[in-house]
Amino acid sequence: MNNRFSQPPYEHTQKPLTGILLTNLGTPNAPTPAALRRYLAEFLADPRVVELPRWLWWLILHGIILRVRPARSAQAYQKIWTAHGSPLLHIAQQQQAGVQAQLETAFSGPIKVELGMRYGQPSIPHALEQLRAAHARRILVLPLYPQYSSATTGSTFDAVSRTLQSWRWLPDVHFISHYHDDNAYIRALADKIQTTWKHNGVPDKLLFSFHGIPKRTALAGDPYYCECHKTARLVAEQLKLAEDVWQVTFQSRFGREEWLKPYTDHTLKALGEQGVKHIDIVCPGFSADCLETLEEIDGENRDVFLQAGGEVFHYIPALNADQAHIEALSQLILQHTQSWQMDFEPHIEQAAAQIRWQRAIALGAEH
């Protein structure tokens, strides 16, 4: 007997609900070399993340990277670790709770929000199983990556689809692949920048720093580069900024090949050497603060600018669990589920019909 679709007995009288799956990249469960080795092994084994022949990359990953990088990465994580643990996970849990509370008052029908990380815990399969156990007959997946990239959003789709392949009764699924130009998201970013400037003053230059990707993947058709630039342009327009006071850069390179340019660290060094004294930097591609924003930007890159002659450096935090961000995410979900906000009575009637059919089969067996 094929047990591929085995699962606990289904309760046909259970009222169905709508499930919302929020996802993000993930985090190690501790700032230790052992935990980083497990996390990096899962992350860097993803063929969407590293597009090299599998045999070659396996040798590099297990022969070199996982022997050296975990200890160095653990030291970086130790700098940002808090009493709540991983900043990314803690913020993501706050986002989950905030969106749940917002949707409970705005969504027509029962709804449940779950959180799943692409790598590490809580995993995407675990979150989907939680929604299946709650009888979610419709599931909306929202990866918290505003700009689409194959390595992030595409990989999330892979993980979701692999899990659903083992489900007997597939739910209606809607997948939001990007929201880089969503009005509420753009307004939330602009408002956060303006609030910072009210407290710290307007800088000489505002940098929009996005996570980089290899240049060859953009040339192959990944829309990420264009979506990053559009996000920055829309925010700059909202702030009414002149073209010469803002710039897009890319951070977090890995390996020796060329990635999207200009590089954030190189740009900061050049600006400091050119006499620019006050820099503000914002990272619109990160929905929650994490290693790349807290340690790389507000730590390493701050030092690069100040050592090059700069005097004032402000990192503008991610939108995190700010109320404006929660409302923007909730509005996005409501926009994409308009056709789902309906009376669930047809589903209940369908369940009743299935029960009548099962009773008829049982009575036939008795005779």
C-alpha positions, 0 to 999 in steps of 0.5 A, spaced: 500 500 500 502 506 498 503 510 504 505 517 501 499 520 502 498 517 509 496 522 514 491 522 521 484 521 520 480 527 517 474 530 520 469 532 515 465 536 520 471 540 521 469 547 519 475 550 514 479 556 515 484 560 511 491 559 512 497 564 511 504 562 511 509 568 512 516 565 511 523 568 511 530 565 510 531 562 517 537 562 522 541 558 526 538 556 533 544 558 537 550 562 536 555 556 536 560 553 531 556 546 531 549 550 530 552 554 524 555 548 521 548 545 521 544 551 518 550 553 513 549 545 511 542 546 509 542 553 506 548 552 502 546 546 499 540 549 496 541 549 488 537 555 488 542 559 493 549 556 489 548 555 482 554 550 481 554 543 478 552 539 485 558 534 485 563 540 484 559 544 490 559 538 494 566 538 494 567 545 496 562 545 501 564 539 505 571 540 504 572 547 505 567 551 507 563 547 512 570 546 516 572 554 516 566 558 516 561 556 522 566 558 527 567 565 523 560 566 522 558 564 530 563 569 532 558 574 528 552 571 530 554 572 538 555 580 537 547 580 535 544 575 539 539 577 544 536 575 551 530 573 546 535 569 541 536 570 534 533 577 532 530 575 526 526 569 529 524 574 534 522 579 530 518 574 525 514 571 531 512 578 533 510 579 525 506 573 525 502 575 532 501 582 529 498 580 522 494 575 526 491 580 530 490 585 524 487 579 520 482 577 525 479 584 525 479 585 518 478 578 514 471 575 513 472 568 516 476 564 520 484 565 519 490 562 522 497 565 521 503 561 521 511 562 520 516 558 517 523 559 515 526 556 509 532 554 513 532 552 520 526 552 525 520 553 525 521 550 518 516 551 512 514 543 512 512 544 520 508 550 518 504 547 513 502 541 517 500 546 522 495 549 517 493 542 515 491 540 522 487 546 523 483 544 516 486 550 512 482 549 505 486 555 502 493 557 503 496 564 502 504 564 502 507 570 503 515 570 503 517 576 506 522 578 501 519 584 497 524 584 491 523 577 487 530 573 487 530 565 485 535 564 491 530 567 496 522 567 493 524 561 488 527 557 493 521 558 498 516 556 492 520 549 492 520 548 499 512 549 499 511 545 493 515 539 495 511 539 502 504 539 498 506 533 494 505 529 500 498 531 501 492 527 499 487 533 499 491 539 496 488 546 498 487 552 494 494 556 494 496 563 492 503 565 492 505 572 493 512 572 489 514 580 490 511 586 493 517 591 491 512 597 489 506 596 494 504 602 496 503 601 503 510 598 503 513 604 500 510 609 505 512 605 511 519 605 508 519 613 507 515 614 513 521 610 517 526 614 514 523 621 515 522 619 522 529 618 523 531 624 520 527 628 525 531 625 530 538 625 527 538 630 522 538 630 514 544 626 511 549 628 506 547 622 502 542 616 503 544 609 501 539 604 499 543 597 500 540 591 498 543 584 499 547 582 493 546 576 488 551 574 482 551 578 476 550 572 472 544 570 475 541 577 473 543 577 466 540 570 466 533 573 467 532 574 475 528 581 476 531 582 482 536 588 480 530 592 477 526 591 483 531 593 488 532 600 483 524 601 483 523 600 490 529 605 491 526 610 486 519 610 489 521 611 496 526 617 493 520 620 490 515 619 496 521 623 500 522 628 494 529 627 494 534 630 489 537 624 484 544 626 487 543 625 494 541 618 494 544 611 491 543 604 490 548 599 493 549 591 494 552 588 500 553 581 502 558 578 497 560 571 497 565 567 493 570 570 488 565 572 482 562 578 480 556 580 484 551 586 483 554 593 483 556 598 486 558 594 492 556 597 499 562 597 502 566 600 496 561 605 496 562 607 503 569 607 503 569 612 497 564 617 499 568 617 506 575 619 502 571 624 498 569 628 504 562 626 505 561 626 512 554 624 514 551 617 511 544 614 513 543 607 510 537 603 509 536 596 507 529 595 504 530 588 502 530 586 509 523 585 512 527 584 519 533 586 522 538 580 522 546 578 521 546 582 514 543 589 517 546 589 525 553 586 524 555 587 517 551 594 515 551 597 522 558 594 524 563 592 519 560 598 514 560 603 519 567 602 521 569 602 513 565 609 513 568 612 519 575 610 518 575 613 511 574 620 513 566 620 515 563 622 521 556 621 522 553 614 520 546 612 521 543 605 520 535 606 519 532 599 522 528 595 518 521 595 518 521 589 523 514 589 527 512 596 526 505 597 526 506 601 519 509 594 517 504 590 520 498 594 516 502 594 510 503 586 510 495 585 512 493 590 507 497 586 502 494 579 504 487 582 504 488 584 497 490 577 495 485 574 498 479 578 496 475 572 492 476 568 499 473 572 503 466 569 503 461 564 507 464 557 508 457 554 508 458 551 501 464 547 504 460 545 510 455 542 505 460 539 501 462 535 508 455 533 510 454 530 503 461 526 504 458 524 511 452 522 507 456 518 502 460 514 507 454 512 511 451 509 505 457 505 504 457 503 511 449 501 510 451 497 504 456 493 507 452 491 513 447 488 508 
